[in-house]
């Protein structure tokens, strides 16, 4: 499934601090949750459009009764005001990992939404499945890997991004965040 929505072309000037929720997956024990939060936070920070403020699972559990919040569920009544008060945020980013296959061919499905806390409106949304079995994804992932990482020692390890769930997750985050509105 492919869904992209870009309600705004440019982020408003006041939109400079975004609270990023922990990644949600329907299986709270999924292995990807052990590293995906850090990867998505790092890749989003590199974009440099706004200050990225991580929201911890402890904060979510204490204030909302669960570790991770899906972008498609009803939000607690105090959700938006609490993020403004606690984090000084102008926006919130939801990241749902709706599918994940850590074996060849690796694939990762991500639904993400960027919401203006003042108005409650979407600034950006995407729902994308990135599958290493797709030839164009293979080429793009390898190109990304060659340009962003130390070159492989041998040809046997040159396609490691297509075999490593962590590296593929990093590529997926980079690819998705490239579509964010500009400043």
Residue pairs with C-beta under 8 A, 6 or more apart in sequence:
1 109
1 127
1 129
2 127
2 128
2 129
3 111
3 125
3 126
3 127
3 128
4 125
4 126
4 127
4 128
4 179
5 122
5 124
5 125
5 126
6 124
6 179
6 181
7 121
7 122
7 123
7 124
7 125
8 123
8 124
8 181
9 181
9 182
10 181
10 182
10 183
11 49
11 50
11 123
11 181
11 182
11 183
12 116
14 90
14 118
15 50
15 90
15 91
15 116
15 123
16 50
16 51
16 90
17 50
17 51
17 53
17 87
17 88
17 89
17 90
17 91
18 50
18 51
18 52
18 53
18 89
18 90
18 91
18 92
18 93
18 114
19 53
19 54
19 55
19 83
19 87
19 89
19 91
19 92
19 93
19 117
20 40
20 41
20 44
20 52
20 53
20 54
20 55
20 92
20 93
20 95
21 55
21 60
21 68
21 69
21 92
21 93
21 94
21 95
22 33
22 37
22 55
22 56
22 57
22 60
22 67
22 68
22 69
22 95
23 32
23 33
23 36
23 37
23 40
23 68
23 95
23 96
23 97
24 68
24 69
24 70
24 71
24 94
24 95
24 96
24 97
25 32
25 33
25 68
25 96
25 97
25 98
25 100
26 98
28 67
28 68
30 97
30 100
31 102
31 165
32 97
32 100
32 102
32 108
32 165
32 169
33 68
33 97
35 166
35 169
36 95
36 97
36 169
37 54
39 166
39 169
39 170
39 173
40 95
40 169
40 173
41 52
41 54
42 170
42 173
43 170
43 173
43 174
43 177
44 52
44 93
44 173
44 177
45 52
46 174
46 177
47 177
47 178
47 180
49 180
49 181
49 182
49 183
50 90
50 91
53 87
53 88
53 89
55 83
55 87
57 67
57 68
59 86
60 66
60 67
60 68
60 69
61 67
63 76
63 78
63 82
64 76
64 79
65 76
69 75
69 79
69 94
70 94
70 96
71 94
71 95
71 96
71 111
71 112
71 113
72 96
72 111
80 92
80 117
80 120
83 89
83 92
83 117
84 117
89 117
90 116
90 117
90 118
91 114
91 115
91 116
91 117
91 123
92 114
92 115
92 117
93 112
93 113
93 114
93 115
94 111
94 112
94 113
94 115
95 110
95 111
95 112
96 110
96 111
96 112
97 108
97 109
97 110
98 109
98 110
98 111
98 127
99 107
99 108
99 109
99 129
100 107
100 108
100 109
100 165
101 107
101 108
102 165
104 132
104 162
104 163
105 131
105 132
105 133
105 162
106 131
106 132
106 162
106 163
106 164
106 165
106 168
107 129
107 130
107 131
107 132
107 133
108 129
108 130
108 168
108 169
108 172
109 127
109 128
109 129
109 130
110 126
110 127
110 128
110 129
110 130
110 172
110 173
110 176
111 125
111 126
111 127
111 128
112 124
112 125
112 126
112 127
112 176
113 122
113 124
113 125
114 122
114 123
114 124
114 125
114 180
115 121
115 122
115 123
116 122
116 123
123 181
124 179
124 180
124 181
126 176
126 179
128 175
128 176
130 137
130 168
130 171
130 172
130 175
131 137
132 138
132 141
132 162
132 168
138 162
140 171
140 175
141 161
141 162
141 168
141 171
142 158
142 159
142 161
142 162
144 161
144 171
144 174
144 175
145 160
145 161
145 167
145 171
148 174
149 161
149 167
151 158
152 158
152 160
160 167
161 167
161 168
161 171
162 168
